[in-house]
Amino acid sequence: MSLSSSEKAVVGRIRGGEVAELALELGRRRSPDGHEGEVGQFILGWLQANGFKTTSQEVAQERYNAIGLLPGSGGGRSLLFNSHMDTEFQLGDDDLWCHRETNPIGYNAWIEGDRVYGRDVINDKGPMACFMMAARAIKESGLQLPGDLILTAVVGEMCFTPVDEFQGAKYAGVGGGAYHLVNHGITADYAIVAEGSDYIPTWVECGDVRFKITVLGEKIYTPLLYHPERPEEDPSAVIRMSAIIQALTQWARDFEKKHRYEFSLGGYSGVSVGKVNIAAIRGGLPYWTLCAPGVCSLYVHIYFPPNLTYNQVKKELESFLKGLGVKVEVEMYAAAPGAEGKGVEPLLQAIDKAHGKFLGDKLPPRKIPAPLSSMWRDVNCFNQTGIPAVTYGPPAHYYSEARGKGEFFTFSDMETMTSLYALLAMDICSQGK
């Protein structure tokens, strides 16, 4: 396949270095969950400067979705691009409870050679820059698409959830911005969620549920302590919890083997796999150690395939815990369902066509890696509300500290991804309703 004259006019305007520069500008503006205001203002300013119609939605104080519109001439299907502004590993001192030392990759973005580095760029401002520059190339070419092209950058995709004393808008995550987007009128016929995916689309993602498991012990002064052979009989709630942790580790293995959802469509196939993470533990007071702690809580994060509900997962967990011989309290403090997109075939066909046109009939891999469909992403928000959506984006290069300096996109991959996004927009928005 070859590019048409209008496609050449658009793609010819795209330069990987310019896309990387925009990704760098986005990545330099720190925006952990709850602090997306600065980067949101930058995105709105960029959209306005490049001639897009703009609006914003205040999701919470100083947290708002940024939206740009390239209106169509009429009669075509509308396409919405989406990325999230919030990022990870930028919580200050709290980061040190996630890793031993503050990782500079999580705080910085920079260009070196033909690469743009930084965790913020990888997730998710690099893919965001790609669709922003694709839309600019279409607009600057003078081409008017029949359907509307909508650019959205949202807050609160990442994993924060209010629990215990950690309350308020700062902790609203897991799709808070994307749900707000569609529930307040920003919709389209199709949506592409731009995240790193190695050029492989997926329309299936897991649900996300969080549990707080609490064990009660006895508050006993240190000289009076006793230690039974069985940890579940120990007065310390922390030691009692150790028995829960050991058992949960095996349950996590069994959960992964038991809950595997296979799917296929349009020549693509994949599997969505359940995962269990023992994410945090709290018990006692580190500054007051005179007594065995009488309370200990475990915080468990579970991804579950979209053929399950979070209530099914809750019942399965509770049933397992009842058989351990330790009295526990189980609180489900956050939950978001997974989804399998319906009616996404036109998106998959358009992706294959774009690959053929730009990469010489080179189709993306047909086998979707399990991790790509075994997490929660904003694509769920669109598929749950009836907007056929896929996650689709560039390859992210992850280096360990022993091998390299960090995580990056190459200029070449960013140019390719931007060109593919442009071709997708031209295809979908030219299809008649």
N, C-alpha and C positions, 0 to 999 in steps of 0.2 A: 504493500500500500504506500501511497505517497501523499504528501500534504497538499491541500488546495492552496490557491493563492491567498485567500483570507487567513488560513492557518499559518502559512509562511510569514505573513505580515505580522501576526501576533507573536509567534515563537521567535522570530528574528529579533524581537525587542528584549528578549530575556537573556540576562547575563548572570552566571552563577555568583560572581564576585559581588554584584549589587544585591542579590538575594541574601548572601552571607552578611553583608553590611547591615541590612535591615534586621536580620536575626541577631546580630551583635547588639544593635541599639535596643532591641527588645530584651535581650538577655542581661544587659547591664542594669536594667531597672528591676531591682529585687521585688518579688511579689509572692512571698509565702502566703498560704491560706490566711485570709482575713486582712491582707495588706496589698490588694491589687489596684488600689487607687491610682498610683503614679503611672503604672504601665497602661492602665485603662485610658488615662488622659492622653498619653502619648499616641496610642492607637487611634483614638478619635481625632486628634490633631493631624495625624498622617492621612487618615481617610478624607478629612476635609480639605487638606492641602492638595490632594490628588483628585478632587472633584467628585467624590462620592457623597450621596445623601447620607446623613448620619443621625443616629439617635442613641440614647443610652437608657438603661434600665437600672434603677437603684435597687439592688437586691438587699442590701443592708448599708449602714452608714459607711461611706467611703468604699463601698464595694458595689460596682455596677458593671453590667454587661455593656460592651461596646459593639455597635452594629453599623455596618455600612451597606448601602444599597446601590446597585447599578440597575436602574429600571429597564425593563424590556419594552419593545415596541408593541407587544401584545400577541397573544395566541400561542406562545411557547410555554413549555414547562419551566417551573422555577427550581433553582438549585441553591441550597444553603451550604456554605462551608463553615466549619466550626473547629475551634481549638480552645483550650483553656489557658487562662493567664496565670493561675496559681501554680506555684512550684513547690518543690520539696527541699529538705535539708537546709533551711534558712531560718531556724528558730532561735538562734543565739545559743545561750547556755543549755537549752533543752536538747540541742543536737548531741550534746555529749552523753546523753542517755541512749543514743542510737548507735554511736560509734566512738571509739576511744579518743580521737582527736577531730577537731573541726576540719572538714574536707574542703580545701579551696575550690575544688571543682563545683561544689554546690553554691559558691558565693560569687564566682567570677565568670566572665565570658571574654574570650579574646580570639583574635585571628592570628594564625601562624602558617605561613606558606599558603597552601590552597585548602586550609581547613579552618572551620570555626568551632571552637571548643566551648564546653560548659554544660553543666546539668540543666540549667534553665533553658538553654538552646535545644538540647535533646528533648526535653519534656517540659514545655511543648511549643516553644517559641520559634524553633526552626521550621517545622511544618506550617505554623501560622504565617511566617514570612513568605513561604512558598505560595500560598493561595492569595495572599495580599498582592504579591508581585504579579501573579498570573492575572488577577483582575485588573491591575493597572495596565498591563500589556494589552489586554482586550480593549480597555477604554481608550488608551492612547492610539491604538490602531485606527480608531474611528468606526469600528464595527459595532453595530447595534444588534444585540441579541433579541430574538422574539420574547424570550422569557426573562423574568427577573433573576439577577444574580445577587445573593445575599451573603455578606461576610460577617461572621459573628465571633467575638472573643468573649468568653464567659468566665465567671468566678467559680470557685468552689467545686472543682471536679475531684480534687485530691481527697485524701482519706480522713480528714478531720471529722470528728463527731462529738457533740456535747456529751459529757459524762462526768459524774461526781461534781467537783468544784469547777471544772473546766466548762463554763457555760457562756452563752452569748453568741452574737453573730460571727465572731472571729472563728468559731469552731464549726460553722455550718459548711459541710462539704458533701462529697459523694453525690454529685449531680445537682447541687443546689442552684447553680447558675443556669445550667441548661434546662432544667425543669421550669425555672422562672421564665426563661426565654420563650418556650413554646406555650406555656400557660398564660402568657401575656401578649399573644398575638403575633410573634415572629415565627412563621411557619413557611413551609415550602412543599413542593411535590416530592422532592428528594433531598437527601442530606449526605454530605461527606464529612466525616469527622477526621480531621488531619492530625494523625499521630504516627510516630515511627512504626513501620510495619514491613520494611524490606520490600516495598512495592506489592505486597500481598494484601488483598482485601479480605475482610471478615465481617459478617453481619450477625454473628452470634457472640454473646458475652455472658459471663456468669452474673449471678446475683451476689450481693454483699450483705453479710449480717455480722453483728458484734454482740458478744455475750460477756457479762460480768458474772463470774462464779465466785461465791463467797463461802468461806468455811469459818465457823466459829470455834474457838478453843477456850482456854482458861487463862486469865491473867494471873500468873503466879510469880512471886518474888524469886529471884535467881537461886538463893540458898535452899529454897524449898522445892526446886524442880525435881522431877523424876522422868525417866526416859524408857517407856515400855519397848518391847521388841518390835511391835507393830507400829509403824509411823502414824497410821490413822487413829491410834489411841493416845498419841502424845498430847499433852496439854497445850503445846504451842500450835497455834493455827497455821504457822508457816510450815512446820514439819508435817502436820496433817495434809497441807496442800501439796507437799512433795509427793505423796501417794497419788493424788489426783493428777499431777503432772506426768508421772510415769505412765499411768493408765491412758491419759489423753494422747500421749505420744503414739501409742499403738493404735488407738482409735483413729488418729489422723491418717495413719497408713491405710487402715481398712476403709476409711471414708473415701480416700483417693481411688482405691481399687474398685469400690462399689459404685461410685457416682461418676460415670463417664458417658457423656452425651455425644453421639456421633451425628454428623450432619453433612449434607452435600447439596449442591445446586450449581447449575451452569458449568459443569466440569470441575468445580472446586469441591474439596472435601476437607473435613477437619473433625476435631474432637474437643469438647469442652469438659475440663476435668475439675472436680472438686478439690479444694485445698483448705487445710486447717493450719492456722498459725497461732501459737501461744505467744502473744505479743507483749504482755506486761504483767507484772506482779507487784502488789502493794501489801505490806503487812508490818505492823509495829512502827516505831519511831526511831530513826537512826540517832537522834540526839538524846534519847531517853531509853536506856537499855537495861534497866533494872528488873524488868519483868518479861516473861514469855508473852508474846503478842497474842491477844485474844481474838483478833480478827485478821483474816488474810483474804485478799481478792485477786483473782486471776482474770485477765482480759484476753478474750479469744476472738480471733478474726477468722471468718470462714467465707470462702468463695464457693458457691454451689451452682451447678449447671442450670440452665434456664427451664429444664423440665421439672425442677423442684420449686416449692415455695419456701419462704423462710420459716413459716410455721411448721412445715414438715421437718426442716432441719432442727428446729427448736425441740420438737417432740423426740427426734432421734437422739439428740444430745442429752436431754433430760432422762430418757429411758436408760441410756448408758450410765449416767452418773448415779442413778438409783441403785445400780448393782454393785457399787464400789464399797459400800459399808461405811461411808462418811456422809454425814448430814450436810447438804449444801443448799445454798439459795442461788437460783439462776435468774438473771435479769437480761432480757434482750433489749439493749438500749439503742440500737440503730439497725435499720434494715432497708435494703433497696433491692427490688427484684431484678433478675436478669431478663434477657429477651432474645428471641430469634426473629430477625427482620423478615417481614412478608412483603412481597412485591419488589424485591431488590434486583430482579433479573435485568432490567434496563441499565442499572448501574454497573453490574458485572460485564454486560455486553459492551458498554461504553468504555470501560477500563481496558478490556481486551483490544478494542478497536484503537484506542489511543496508544497502547503499547505497540501495536502493529505499525501504526503510522509513524511513530517517532523513533521506535527502536528496531524497525525492520522485521516486523512479524514476530518479535520476541515477546512471548506471553509471560506474564508473571507466573511464579511457581503455582501449581494447581493444588499442592498439599499445604494446608494451613497449619503452621506449627502450633502445638497444643497450648503453649503459654500465651499465644496471641488471642486465643478465644477462651482463656481461663482466668480472666480478670474482669473487673468492672470498669467500664469506660462510658463516657457521655453518649456514645452511640445508643446505649440502652434507652436514654430519655426520648430519643426520636422514634425508635422502633416501638416503644411502648405506647406512644401517642399517635401511631398510625402513619408516621412519615418514614417511608423506606430509606434506610440509612446503612452505610458501611463505614468501617474504619479503614483508612488507606493512606499510606504516607511513605516517606523515604527510608532508606536503610540507615540506622544509627550504628556508629562504630564505637563499641565499648572496649576500653583498654583497662586492664588491671594496673595498679600502681607499679607492679614489678615490670610491666611491659611497656608502659608509655605514660603520657602526661594526663590522660583523662579521656573524655568522651567527646566525639566530634561528628560533624557532617562534613563531607568534602564539597567543594564548590561544584564539582561535576554532578554529584547526586542532587544538589539543590537546584541546579539548572534543569536537570532532567525532570525532577518532581514538579517544578514550577511549570514546565512545558506540558507535562501530562495533565496537571490540574487545569491549565488553560484549554487544552483540547477537550477535556471532559466537560467543562463549562459550555464550550461552543456546541458540543454534541447535544447534551441534555437540554440546554435552553433553546435549542433550535427544533426540538421535537414538538410536534403539535399536540395540543390537549385533546 
